[in-house]
Amino acid sequence: MSAPDAKRLTALLVDDEALARRLLREFLKAHPEIEIVGECADGEAALAAIEALAPDLLFLDIQMPGLSGLEVLGLSGREHGVIFTTAHEAHALRAFELHAVDYLLKPFSQARFDRALAQARKLLPLATPGLQQLVAAGNPQRILVRDRQQLHVLSPEQVLCVEAQDDYVCIHTPERSLLKTQTLAEFEAGLDPHRFVRVHRSWLINLDQLLQLERQGKDQLLAVLRGGRKVPVSRAGYERIRPLLK
Amino acid sequence: MRSVYLLLLRPAALLGLLAACALLGGLLAGALVWLAGWGWAAALGATLPLVLFYALLLPSAWELSRALPLARGRAWQGLARYAVAALLVGGLCTLLAWAWLEPAAPLAASLFALASGGYLLALLAADALQAWAGLRDAEHRAEQAQARAVEAELLMLRNQVNPHFLFNCLNSISALTSFDAAAARRMTLALAQYFRQTLALTQRDWITLDEELIHCRGYVEIEQVRFGERLRFDCELADGVGAALLPPMLLQPLVENAVKHGIAARSEGGTLSLRALRQGDWLHLQLANPLALAAAASPHELGTGTGLHNVRQRLLSLFAGRANLRLRSEAGQFVAEITLPWRSEP
């Protein structure tokens, strides 16, 4: 039970199962200082609600239609006040390793729920450092990019190369280029290292799309990708790519 | 198969053979000295080379019995083959002795009888030994087949008790207790009924399609408590197909997989549609579910689940290639299709 003078907090409940959301509501009755500002049944709705409502606390299911809970965090960039709810222990173990956030393994008791809540509140103003790391390791099979209101889903095979631009990465596919708010290092961490190679301080290429290496001038080396795009290769980049070409 | 002659390349085997030859040659020479009054040197000089020659012929009995086992064809034919081989070997030895030593006729006759009889005995012994080894081998293969079947059953059971299904159900029950105790009780009972039925059905080798379907419906009804309107189940059986016999838990994993990928992964849910029909000697079962949207499903998720893998393994171990599971996606639907030999109660 919380102290009567506890600060008022807002919470968003995200779970695709109505009963699971209802249970969270039930458990939150014991915490009148927490106001439920919304409920979402899928990842995309959650993404919109997180931005519109900026809740202090987020109860987030992992397996959901559309976007998973981890992908919601990745896209929203949210780093604080998250409590995961899931029936899958594998996710939980990984989160504990990273000291990311607390996990509620379904089914859970009121006492367990209260403990997770207390823990989350204690950490509240701070970003939890492991969270984005957890998110980055989420699903290397697809790349999500939000461009204004539209959500793009790319599979890694489609990507030609990725370019660092200040705080963004620009993802180039044969058809289009998409901007994503992430550093190149973070972006690279979520990809298969056997497929994507950092050939330059600000360039990552997809090895499957590489046609050849071309020498230009005395020191300059270029990677020629499918479709004719050329990407600079630094000396260190060449050292990284050379063993993979054999 | 390696030739038994290769064994002679091993020093231990060669020494053993030579020792046996020396012993046998000594005994035979002793007999010559004792019975025919030969001198020891002459007797040993005669027997030792002969015995050595015979010893080199003898392992061929093993090769011969392996190539032409007694059990092949009629029994008298097998025996006749062996007898001819034995007489040939005896004749060869006698001929050699004759050309070299010119023994007296009675001595040649006993040599012939000894060499032929010994070879026949060797043939029979080798044949018996090999038949016994073959029997052991067959037993071993049967054991292996049995082990594979048990493994398939274990796969089925492990797949049945899907812990995440149970955990999610318990979470739903936990939610229901506070505002709809009757519904919580209903779900508890449905869950118990489902698991009890799983135990009962998996103890049988064959169940009817109707029974499997009742079980699948039980599963779907439980999932409907979780997913509500999002999950619909539509079942269409051709006349008389419900009586078909099939191994238990063939359809249930498909239904579970369809719920996981076709319903849980879609906000709007969808309909699972099951079709069953008979075509001549074959039973066709088809389950379709809407594909998750491109945004929701990564391509590798389709058809690689352990549930589907297990079904495929079991079909393989139970029908040895006469049944299969095919997966395809067409027109926004994921379709799983099982074809197996038709079978029904007599």
Boltz contact constraints between the chains, C-beta under 6 A:
constraints:
  - contact:
      token1: [A, 17]
      token2: [B, 226]
      max_distance: 6.0
  - contact:
      token1: [A, 19]
      token2: [B, 172]
      max_distance: 6.0
  - contact:
      token1: [A, 19]
      token2: [B, 175]
      max_distance: 6.0
  - contact:
      token1: [A, 20]
      token2: [B, 171]
      max_distance: 6.0
  - contact:
      token1: [A, 22]
      token2: [B, 175]
      max_distance: 6.0
  - contact:
      token1: [A, 23]
      token2: [B, 174]
      max_distance: 6.0
  - contact:
      token1: [A, 23]
      token2: [B, 175]
      max_distance: 6.0
  - contact:
      token1: [A, 26]
      token2: [B, 178]
      max_distance: 6.0
  - contact:
      token1: [A, 42]
      token2: [B, 267]
      max_distance: 6.0
  - contact:
      token1: [A, 65]
      token2: [B, 265]
      max_distance: 6.0
  - contact:
      token1: [A, 65]
      token2: [B, 266]
      max_distance: 6.0
  - contact:
      token1: [A, 65]
      token2: [B, 267]
      max_distance: 6.0
  - contact:
      token1: [A, 65]
      token2: [B, 296]
      max_distance: 6.0
  - contact:
      token1: [A, 66]
      token2: [B, 295]
      max_distance: 6.0
  - contact:
      token1: [A, 66]
      token2: [B, 296]
      max_distance: 6.0
  - contact:
      token1: [A, 87]
      token2: [B, 164]
      max_distance: 6.0
  - contact:
      token1: [A, 87]
      token2: [B, 167]
      max_distance: 6.0
  - contact:
      token1: [A, 87]
      token2: [B, 168]
      max_distance: 6.0
  - contact:
      token1: [A, 106]
      token2: [B, 167]
      max_distance: 6.0
  - contact:
      token1: [A, 106]
      token2: [B, 171]
      max_distance: 6.0
  - contact:
      token1: [A, 107]
      token2: [B, 170]
      max_distance: 6.0
  - contact:
      token1: [A, 107]
      token2: [B, 171]
      max_distance: 6.0
  - contact:
      token1: [A, 107]
      token2: [B, 174]
      max_distance: 6.0
  - contact:
      token1: [A, 141]
      token2: [B, 298]
      max_distance: 6.0
  - contact:
      token1: [A, 141]
      token2: [B, 300]
      max_distance: 6.0
  - contact:
      token1: [A, 142]
      token2: [B, 298]
      max_distance: 6.0
  - contact:
      token1: [A, 153]
      token2: [B, 295]
      max_distance: 6.0
